[in-house]
């Protein structure tokens, strides 16, 4: 059995790996949001722009807007 992969298989592997990396990063982000909220900070995630790859795919770029109590 050969370890050679077709371009289609390699592309699918790359996409799956990218999705897993993003999902892991989002889980860490959500944990950080929970910790900030538990510490008394209000966290709002706002889209600042949209990234396009010129091939039809796009993704939202986000920044946190932080609101502290008493400010």
DSSP file (Angstrom, degrees, kcal/mol; ACC not computed):
  #  RESIDUE AA STRUCTURE BP1 BP2  ACC     N-H-->O    O-->H-N    N-H-->O    O-->H-N    TCO  KAPPA ALPHA  PHI   PSI    X-CA   Y-CA   Z-CA
    1    1 A X              0   0    0      0, 0.0     2,-0.2     0, 0.0     0, 0.0   0.000 360.0 360.0 360.0 134.2    0.0    0.0    0.0
    2    2 A X        -     0   0    0      1,-0.1     0, 0.0     2,-0.1     0, 0.0  -0.575 360.0-150.6 -89.9 146.9    1.4    3.4   -1.0
    3    3 A X        +     0   0    0     -2,-0.2     2,-0.2     2,-0.1    -1,-0.1   0.427  62.1 119.6 -89.8  -0.9    1.7    6.4    1.3
    4    4 A X        -     0   0    0      1,-0.0     2,-0.4     0, 0.0    -2,-0.1  -0.441  49.9-158.0 -67.8 134.4    1.3    8.7   -1.7
    5    5 A X        -     0   0    0     -2,-0.2     2,-0.1     4,-0.0    -2,-0.1  -0.876  14.5-119.6-113.7 147.9   -1.7   11.0   -1.5
    6    6 A X     >  -     0   0    0     -2,-0.4     4,-2.6     1,-0.1     5,-0.2  -0.360  31.7-107.2 -74.9 163.7   -3.5   12.7   -4.3
    7    7 A X  H  > S+     0   0    0      1,-0.2     4,-2.6     2,-0.2     5,-0.2   0.864 122.4  54.8 -58.4 -35.9   -3.7   16.5   -4.4
    8    8 A X  H  > S+     0   0    0      2,-0.2     4,-2.1     1,-0.2    -1,-0.2   0.916 109.7  45.3 -64.9 -43.8   -7.4   16.1   -3.4
    9    9 A X  H  > S+     0   0    0      2,-0.2     4,-2.5     1,-0.2    -2,-0.2   0.907 113.8  49.3 -66.1 -42.1   -6.6   14.1   -0.3
   10   10 A X  H  X S+     0   0    0     -4,-2.6     4,-2.6     2,-0.2    -2,-0.2   0.905 110.9  50.4 -64.0 -41.2   -3.8   16.4    0.7
   11   11 A X  H  X S+     0   0    0     -4,-2.6     4,-2.2     2,-0.2    -1,-0.2   0.897 111.2  48.4 -62.7 -40.8   -6.1   19.4    0.3
   12   12 A X  H  X S+     0   0    0     -4,-2.1     4,-2.7     2,-0.2    -2,-0.2   0.905 111.3  50.3 -66.4 -41.0   -8.7   17.7    2.4
   13   13 A X  H  X S+     0   0    0     -4,-2.5     4,-2.6     2,-0.2    -2,-0.2   0.915 110.4  50.0 -61.5 -43.2   -6.1   16.9    5.1
   14   14 A X  H  X S+     0   0    0     -4,-2.6     4,-2.3     2,-0.2    -2,-0.2   0.908 112.1  47.5 -62.1 -42.3   -4.9   20.5    5.1
   15   15 A X  H  X S+     0   0    0     -4,-2.2     4,-2.4     2,-0.2    -2,-0.2   0.919 111.8  49.7 -66.0 -43.2   -8.5   21.8    5.5
   16   16 A X  H  X S+     0   0    0     -4,-2.7     4,-2.3     1,-0.2    -2,-0.2   0.911 111.8  48.6 -61.7 -42.3   -9.2   19.3    8.3
   17   17 A X  H  X S+     0   0    0     -4,-2.6     4,-2.5     2,-0.2    -1,-0.2   0.898 111.0  50.5 -64.6 -40.5   -6.0   20.3   10.1
   18   18 A X  H  X S+     0   0    0     -4,-2.3     4,-2.3     2,-0.2    -2,-0.2   0.897 110.6  49.5 -64.5 -40.1   -6.9   24.0    9.7
   19   19 A X  H  X S+     0   0    0     -4,-2.4     4,-2.7     2,-0.2    -2,-0.2   0.912 111.1  49.3 -65.3 -42.5  -10.4   23.4   11.1
   20   20 A X  H  X S+     0   0    0     -4,-2.3     4,-2.5     2,-0.2    -2,-0.2   0.914 111.0  49.9 -63.5 -42.3   -8.9   21.5   14.1
   21   21 A X  H  X S+     0   0    0     -4,-2.5     4,-2.3     2,-0.2    -2,-0.2   0.926 113.4  46.0 -61.4 -44.3   -6.4   24.3   14.8
   22   22 A X  H  X S+     0   0    0     -4,-2.3     4,-2.6     2,-0.2    -2,-0.2   0.914 111.8  50.9 -65.9 -42.4   -9.2   26.9   14.7
   23   23 A X  H  X S+     0   0    0     -4,-2.7     4,-2.2     2,-0.2    -2,-0.2   0.914 111.2  48.5 -61.7 -42.9  -11.5   24.8   16.9
   24   24 A X  H  X S+     0   0    0     -4,-2.5     4,-2.0     2,-0.2    -1,-0.2   0.916 111.9  49.0 -62.8 -43.0   -8.7   24.4   19.4
   25   25 A X  H  X S+     0   0    0     -4,-2.3     4,-2.4     1,-0.2    -2,-0.2   0.891 110.7  50.9 -64.4 -38.9   -8.0   28.1   19.4
   26   26 A X  H  X S+     0   0    0     -4,-2.6     4,-2.9     2,-0.2    -1,-0.2   0.871 107.3  53.0 -67.5 -36.0  -11.7   28.9   19.8
   27   27 A X  H  X S+     0   0    0     -4,-2.2     4,-2.1     2,-0.2    -1,-0.2   0.920 111.2  46.7 -63.0 -42.3  -12.0   26.6   22.8
   28   28 A X  H  X S+     0   0    0     -4,-2.0     4,-2.2     2,-0.2    -2,-0.2   0.900 112.1  50.8 -65.1 -40.3   -9.0   28.4   24.4
   29   29 A X  H  X S+     0   0    0     -4,-2.4     4,-2.6     2,-0.2    -2,-0.2   0.935 109.6  49.8 -61.2 -46.8  -10.7   31.8   23.6
   30   30 A X  H  X S+     0   0    0     -4,-2.9     4,-2.4     1,-0.2    -2,-0.2   0.892 109.7  51.3 -61.6 -39.4  -14.0   30.6   25.1
   31   31 A X  H  X S+     0   0    0     -4,-2.1     4,-2.2     2,-0.2    -1,-0.2   0.906 110.8  49.1 -61.8 -41.0  -12.1   29.5   28.3
   32   32 A X  H  X S+     0   0    0     -4,-2.2     4,-2.4     2,-0.2    -2,-0.2   0.888 109.4  51.6 -65.8 -39.4  -10.4   32.9   28.5
   33   33 A X  H  X S+     0   0    0     -4,-2.6     4,-2.7     2,-0.2     5,-0.2   0.929 109.7  50.1 -62.4 -44.6  -13.8   34.7   28.0
   34   34 A X  H  X S+     0   0    0     -4,-2.4     4,-2.7     1,-0.2    -2,-0.2   0.928 111.3  48.4 -59.6 -45.8  -15.3   32.6   30.9
   35   35 A X  H  X S+     0   0    0     -4,-2.2     4,-1.2     2,-0.2    -1,-0.2   0.896 112.5  48.6 -63.1 -40.4  -12.3   33.5   33.2
   36   36 A X  H  <>S+     0   0    0     -4,-2.4     5,-2.4     2,-0.2    -2,-0.2   0.921 112.4  48.1 -65.3 -43.5  -12.6   37.2   32.3
   37   37 A X  H ><5S+     0   0    0     -4,-2.7     3,-1.7     1,-0.2    -2,-0.2   0.911 109.5  52.7 -63.9 -42.5  -16.3   37.2   33.0
   38   38 A X  H 3<5S+     0   0    0     -4,-2.7    -1,-0.2     1,-0.3    -2,-0.2   0.790 106.1  55.5 -62.8 -26.6  -15.9   35.4   36.3
   39   39 A X  T 3<5S-     0   0    0     -4,-1.2    -1,-0.3    -3,-0.2    -2,-0.2   0.454 129.3 -97.6 -84.9  -0.8  -13.3   38.1   37.2
   40   40 A X  T < 5S+     0   0    0     -3,-1.7    29,-0.8     1,-0.3     2,-0.4   0.622  81.8 129.3  98.9  14.3  -16.0   40.8   36.6
   41   41 A X  E   < -A   68   0A   0     -5,-2.4     2,-0.5    27,-0.2    -1,-0.3  -0.846  50.7-139.8-104.4 137.6  -15.1   41.8   33.0
   42   42 A X  E     -A   67   0A   0     25,-3.1    25,-2.8    -2,-0.4     2,-0.5  -0.848  20.6-161.8 -94.3 130.2  -17.6   42.1   30.2
   43   43 A X  E     -A   66   0A   0     -2,-0.5     2,-0.4    23,-0.2    23,-0.2  -0.952  11.2-178.3-119.4 126.1  -16.2   40.8   26.9
   44   44 A X  E     -A   65   0A   0     21,-2.4    21,-3.6    -2,-0.5     2,-0.6  -0.988  16.4-147.9-121.2 129.5  -17.7   41.6   23.5
   45   45 A X  E     -A   64   0A   0     -2,-0.4     2,-0.4    19,-0.2    19,-0.2  -0.870  20.0-170.9 -98.4 126.0  -16.2   40.1   20.4
   46   46 A X  E     -A   63   0A   0     17,-2.7    17,-2.0    -2,-0.6     2,-0.4  -0.946  24.3-122.7-122.2 135.1  -16.6   42.4   17.4
   47   47 A X  E     +A   62   0A   0     -2,-0.4    15,-0.3    15,-0.2     3,-0.1  -0.596  28.4 176.2 -72.2 128.6  -15.8   41.8   13.8
   48   48 A X  E     -     0   0A   0     13,-2.8     2,-0.3    -2,-0.4    -1,-0.2   0.682  62.5 -17.4-104.7 -25.8  -13.3   44.3   12.5
   49   49 A X  E     -A   61   0A   0     12,-1.1    12,-2.8     2,-0.0     2,-0.4  -0.959  59.4-114.8-164.3 177.5  -12.8   43.0    9.0
   50   50 A X  E     -A   60   0A   0     -2,-0.3     2,-0.4    10,-0.2    10,-0.2  -0.995  22.5-143.9-130.6 127.3  -13.3   40.0    6.7
   51   51 A X  E     -A   59   0A   0      8,-3.3     8,-2.0    -2,-0.4     2,-0.4  -0.771  16.1-167.8 -92.3 131.1  -10.4   38.1    5.2
   52   52 A X  E     -A   58   0A   0     -2,-0.4     6,-0.2     6,-0.2    -2,-0.0  -0.931  19.0-156.6-117.2 142.0  -10.8   36.8    1.6
   53   53 A X        -     0   0    0      4,-2.1     5,-0.1    -2,-0.4    -1,-0.1   0.323  42.4-117.9 -98.0   8.6   -8.5   34.3    0.0
   54   54 A X  S    S+     0   0    0      3,-0.3     4,-0.1     1,-0.1    -2,-0.0   0.575 102.3  82.9  66.6  10.3   -9.5   35.4   -3.6
   55   55 A X  S    S-     0   0    0      2,-0.3     3,-0.1     0, 0.0    -1,-0.1   0.191 118.3 -85.7-124.2  13.0  -10.9   31.9   -4.2
   56   56 A X  S    S+     0   0    0      1,-0.4     2,-0.3     0, 0.0    -4,-0.0   0.245  94.8 112.2 105.1 -13.5  -14.3   32.3   -2.6
   57   57 A X        +     0   0    0      2,-0.0    -4,-2.1     0, 0.0    -1,-0.4  -0.677  38.9 170.9 -93.0 150.3  -13.4   31.5    1.0
   58   58 A X  E     -A   52   0A   0     -2,-0.3     2,-0.3    -6,-0.2    -6,-0.2  -0.973  14.8-164.3-151.0 163.1  -13.5   34.1    3.7
   59   59 A X  E     -A   51   0A   0     -8,-2.0    -8,-3.3    -2,-0.3     2,-0.3  -0.992  25.4-112.0-151.1 148.1  -13.3   34.5    7.5
   60   60 A X  E     -A   50   0A   0     -2,-0.3     2,-0.4   -10,-0.2   -10,-0.2  -0.622  22.4-144.1 -82.3 136.6  -14.2   37.2   10.0
   61   61 A X  E     -A   49   0A   0    -12,-2.8   -13,-2.8    -2,-0.3   -12,-1.1  -0.863  24.2-161.8 -97.4 133.5  -11.4   38.9   11.9
   62   62 A X  E     -A   47   0A   0     -2,-0.4     2,-0.3   -15,-0.3   -15,-0.2  -0.840  17.9-171.2-121.0 152.3  -12.3   39.7   15.5
   63   63 A X  E     -A   46   0A   0    -17,-2.0   -17,-2.7    -2,-0.3     2,-0.4  -0.983  29.3-116.7-132.7 148.5  -11.1   42.0   18.3
   64   64 A X  E     -A   45   0A   0     -2,-0.3     2,-0.6   -19,-0.2   -19,-0.2  -0.676  16.2-155.0 -83.9 138.2  -12.3   41.9   22.0
   65   65 A X  E     -A   44   0A   0    -21,-3.6   -21,-2.4    -2,-0.4     2,-0.5  -0.973  18.5-155.4-107.2 118.3  -14.1   45.0   23.3
   66   66 A X  E     -A   43   0A   0     -2,-0.6     2,-0.5   -23,-0.2   -23,-0.2  -0.827  13.3-172.4-104.4 130.9  -13.5   44.9   27.1
   67   67 A X  E     -A   42   0A   0    -25,-2.8   -25,-3.1    -2,-0.5     2,-0.3  -0.981   8.9-161.5-120.9 118.3  -15.9   46.6   29.6
   68   68 A X  E >   -A   41   0A   0     -2,-0.5     3,-1.5   -27,-0.2   -27,-0.2  -0.755  29.7-100.7 -98.0 147.7  -14.8   46.8   33.2
   69   69 A X  T 3  S+     0   0    0    -29,-0.8    -1,-0.1    -2,-0.3   -28,-0.0  -0.385 105.8  20.2 -63.3 140.2  -17.2   47.4   36.0
   70   70 A X  T 3         0   0    0     -2,-0.1    -1,-0.2     1,-0.1    -3,-0.0   0.535 360.0 360.0  80.7   6.5  -17.2   50.9   37.3
   71   71 A X    <         0   0    0     -3,-1.5    -2,-0.1     0, 0.0    -1,-0.1   0.393 360.0 360.0-116.6 360.0  -15.6   52.4   34.2
